[in-house]
């Protein structure tokens, strides 16, 4: 996951803008300084490279601290407008005895509020988003160490939180149920630890008005991205939609205890409680239950719209269309693995063939029609993508650190258990 690898994968995926990650680590910031050049205000590209990928400076920081008599573990994402500002923030953290050399995602003793206060003191244009907001162990709303509200976490600085990240185990539907997220943006990022995972979730930006319709990536600035997330009406861009994991595929969606092979859905958790019946220790409460606990209103099928575009891709809206819609996808390599009978070698070979000779991954998953896909990759691939676009894939939900298992071509017993039906039943 060096910069060249990230840029190469971004090109294959069809991602225009990706983050550097980890600039709080002084050695990685040196790498960023040596290998990237600023192409427009706050946006960077690889020096002497044909890659089309652009970079924005972000880092993830883990804050572990005590507040309200509870040990809190919260991950937060920081966007910086320049390398100079990164250096100033690093100096301030080091002055507070934060060990930034230990890891790319450093663990510090400052609270989330103290961290936000520190970066805003350095530069008011630095942008701050709570990461994977519902993960049980390390997030603002986490069942194990989080808070019940943004206000509880940030106090008088809550007004500086303009967005939260869904994380792999939740999707916008779940977040739309939370009152204090009503006027905040819901964003999604891949949280990738390898190139192949890049883009498994993403935020898609589009022009904010007809006058900006011909907006070019070469003109993109840091402020354009931040203003779009802040929902600034004067911004050149706005969030068009987000690309999501099916939340059941996330490794903390349901409640359970993997050591004892115990797994409960939301209704079972309410009925059976959160104590493991095998070892009698506390279960890891899943995102599904945590969202239900904090929801003001539970959404039903009557509150949602499922609208297909001309290539059959299903966009999910709230009924009033007040919120940005989303689509749910499965990474192309995972699709090809199932299409090729579970053979990683065949799947990788097919992936390279498609990317090199047909289109980028996002073009295949989001834009190409079924005839084009069938011609390039075979009828079974076209059929698989159709199932996914129509939200008919089946996922055996993840729990307590175990990823959910995706199935596109379902067995007889699974025919009625589609993702859309599961969501409607729950919400």
N, C-alpha and C positions, 0 to 999 in steps of 0.2 A: 504493500500500500504506500509506495513512495509516489511522488507527484507525477512522474511519467506513467506509472501504472494506473493511477486514478484517471488521468487524462485519456489514456488509451481505452479504458473501460467506458468512460463517459461518451466517447465517440461511438463505440459499438452499441451502447444503449440508446443513443440519441438524446443525451442530456446536454443542454447548452451551458448550464451553470452548476457548479459543484463546489463544495467547501474544502478548504485545506485541512481542517481539523487540527487540533493539538498545538496551536501556536503558543500556548503557555509554556511549552517545553523549550528552553533556550536553544537546544541543539536542532530541534525541528524548525524553529523560527529562522535559524541560520540557513537551513536548507531552503526554506521558503524565499528568503532574501536572495540567495544565490541563483535559484532556478526560475523564479517568476519575475515578470515585469508588469508594471501597471499599464493597462491599455486604456482605461478611463477611470474616473474618480472612484477608488475603492474596489475596482475589478481588475483581475490579473490573468495573465496567460503564461504558458511555458515559453521561455526564451528559445529562439531558433528551433521552433517546432511547427509541424503542419497541423497539429491538433486544433480542433475548433473549440475545445472546452475552455470555459472561463472559470476563474476561481474567485471566491469571496472568503474573507478571513473569518473563520469561526473556531471556537474551542469549547469543549465540554469540561465542566469542573464539578467534582463531587464534594459537596459540603456535608460534613458529619459533625453534628453539634447537639447540644441539649437545649430544648425550649419547652416550657410548660411541663417540666419534669419528665419529658420523653426524649429519648435519643432519636434525632431526626437524620435521615439520610436522603438528600435531595440532589439530583443532577440538574445542572442548568447550562444552557447554551448561550455563548456570548459571541455576538457579531461585532467586528471591529472595522472602522472605516479606513484604517491605514496601518502599515507596519510600524510607523512611529508611535501610534497609539497603543499597539500591542506591546511595544517595548516599555512604555510608561506604565501600563497595567502590570506587566511582569515585575517591574521594579517595586511597585506598591505592594504587590503580594509578597515578594521576597522580604520587604521591610517589615511585614507582619509575620515573618518566620514560616511562610508557606513553602513546603518542599516541592518545587516544581520539577526537579530532576528525577523523581521517583517513577513517574508514569506519564503517558500522553494525556491521560485524564487524571489530573492530580487530585488528591484528597486533601482538603483544607479544613481548618477548624472554624472558619468564619461562617456565620449563618447566611442563609440565602439573602436576607435583607441587608446584612453587612456587606456581602459581596456586591449586590446591586448598588448600594450606596457608594462603595469604593469606585466602581467603574464609571458611574455617572459623575463623580467628582473629577475623574481624569478627563472625561469627554462626554458631553451630553448626547452625542450622536452614536455612542455605543448602544447596541440593542441586545435585549435580554429575554430569553424564552425558557420557561421550565420544560425540561426534556421528558419524553415518554411519560406523560403526566400521571398515568395510572399504574405503572409497574409497582408491584407490592413492596419491593425492598428499597428502591432508590428513586423516589419521585415525590412531587408535591402532594399528590392525593394518595400515595401508596398506603395500602392497608397495614403494613408493618411499621412504618415510621413517618408517615406523611401527615398532612394537615387536612382539615375538613373544608377549608376555603383558602382562596388566595389572600384574602384580608388577614386571616390568622397567620399566614406565613410572612407576608410582607408589610403588614400594618399600613402606615401612611404612604408607603411607596407602592401599594397595590395598583395605583393609577398608572404606574410605569410598565405594567404587564399587559401587553396588547394582544398576546397570543399564547396558546399552549400547543404542544406537539402531541398528536394522538398516541404515538407509540404503536408497536406491532399488535398489541393485544386489545386495542380499542379502535373504533372507527368514528366518523363524525356523528352518526346517529346517537351513539352513546353519549358523546359530549354535548349534543344539542339539548339533552335533558337537564343539564346543569345550569341553574339560573344565572350564576355570575359569569358564565361563558357566553351568555346571550349576545353580547355586543363585542366580544373578543374574537379574533381570527382563530380558526382551527387549521393548523399546518401539519404537514407530514414530511418526514425526511427518512432516508434509507437506514440511518444508523449502521452503516456498513463497516464490517471488520475485514472484508476481503473485496476484491474488485468485482467478483461475480455477484455479490449482494448489492452492489450499487444500484439505486433506483428501485429497490423493492417497494419503497414508498417515496412519494415525491409531491412537490407543490408546483402547479402549473400557473404561470403568470400570463396574462393577456393584456392587450391595450385597454386603457380605461375609457377611451372615447374614440369616435370615428376619426378625429383629427390626429390621433396617434396610431392609426391602423397600420401604417407602414413602419412601425417601430422596428429597428434592427438591433440584434444582439450586440453588434459592435458599438452601439451608442449607450448600452446599458451602464448604469452607475449604481454604486452602493445605495445611494439615497432612493433610487427607483424601487429597489427591493424592499427596503425598510418602510418607505411610505405606503407601498402596496399592502404590506402586512398590517400597518397601522390604520389602514382604510382611510388614508388621507384623500379627500375628494379631488384634490388638485394633482394627485400622482399621475404619472404617465401610464403606469401599469396598475392592475388589480389582480387578485387571485381569481383565476377562472374556475379551477376545480382542483381537487387533490386526488392522487393515486394511492390507493390503500391496499394493504394486506387484507385478506379475509381475517377478521379479528380472531376467529376460532383457531387460526393457524399459529397465532402468537403463543408463546410459552407460559403465559400467566393468565389465560382467558378464564378458565374454570378454577374452582377451589379444589385443593387436594394436597396430598403428601406422596411424592414419588417413591420414597424409600419403602412405603407400605402399600404402594399401588392403589391408593385411595383417590378417587376423583368424583367430585360432585358438580352438577350444574346448579344454576341459581336457585331453582325451586327445591332441589335436594338439600342445598346448604341451609336454606331457611328452615327446612323441616328437621334436619339431622344435626345442625349446629356445626361449630368449627373446631371440634376436638376430634383427633384421629381415633377411630374405634379400635385400631390395632395397637399403636404405641402410646396412646393417650396424651400425645403432645398436640400443640396447636397446629391446625392446618394452615397452609398459605392461602389466604383469602384471595380469590381471583378477581380480575378486573371487572368481570361481569357483575359480581356481587357488590363490589365497592362502588361502582357507578349507581347501582340500584339504591344503595344506602344513602347516597348524596343527592339523588335526583329529586327535583321538585315535581316533575311530571314525567310519567312513563309514556313514551310514544307507542302508538299502535299503528297498524297498517293504514288506518284512516288518516294518519298524520303525515304519510309519506307518499311521494310520487316516484315511479320508476319509469323513466322515459328513455327510449332507444333512439339513437341517431341513425343516419343513413347506412352505416356499416354494422348496425346491430349492437353497438356498445351501449350498455345501460348506465344512465346517470341517475343517481339517487338524490332527490331533493326533499326538503321539508315541504309540506303542502302549500304553504304561503310563499315559497321560494324566497324567503328572507335570508337563508344561509347559502353559502357556496356549496354546490353539489360535489359529489365524489363518484369515482368508479373504483371497483375492486378487481385486482388482477393477480395472476400467479406468474412469477418470473418464467421467461421463455425456456430456460434450461430445465426447470422443473417440469414444464409441460412436455418437453421433448424426452425427458427421462421416462415419463409414463407412456408416451406415444411409442417409444422404442423398447417397451417391455421391461423397464427398470434397468437398462444397461447404461451406465454413466459414459462409457466409451463411445457408444453409438450416439448418445444424446449430445456429447461434446462435438463429435464430428459433424452432426447435423446442424448444430448451432453455428459452428464456424462457416459451414457452407452457406447458410442463410444470411449471416451477417456480411460475409465477404461478397456475395453475389446477388443478394436480393434487397435487403433493407435493414435499417437499425432495429433493435429490439422493440422500442416504443412504437415505431411505425407498423411493425407486424402486429403487435398486441392491440394498438389503438386505432389504426387508420386504414390498413390494407383491407380490401374486400375479400370475401371467402374464395372467390375464383382465383384471385392472384395468389393467395396463400396456398391453395391446393396445387396450383401449377408449380410453385417454387418448393413446397415442402411436403406435398402429398395430401390426400383427402382426409386422412386421420388427424393430421395437424389442424387442418381447417375446421374439422368437426370439434376438436378439443377447444380451439379458441372461440368457437361459437358458443359452446357450453359455458365457458368462463364469462364471455361478454353478456350472456343472458342470465348470469348469476345462478347457474344451476350446478356448479361444482359442489362437492361434498367434502367437508373437513371434519375429521375426528378431533375435537378440541384439545388444545394444549393445556397443561396445568403444572404448577410448581417447578418451573424450569424445563419442562418437556415440550418441545414444539408440537403443534397439532400436525396431523397427517392429512395431506390434501389428496383427494381422489377425484379425477375428472370423469372417468368412465366407471360408473358406480355398479356395484353388485346389485342383485335383485332386492336384497334387504334394505338397500340404501336409496332406492328409487324415489321415495317420498320425502327424504330428509335433505332437501336442498338448503343452501345458505339462506335464500330469501325467505323460505318458510320458517327456518329457525329464528331469524331475526323478527319476523312478524309475531311469532308465538311468544318471544321473550318480551318485546317492547310494545 
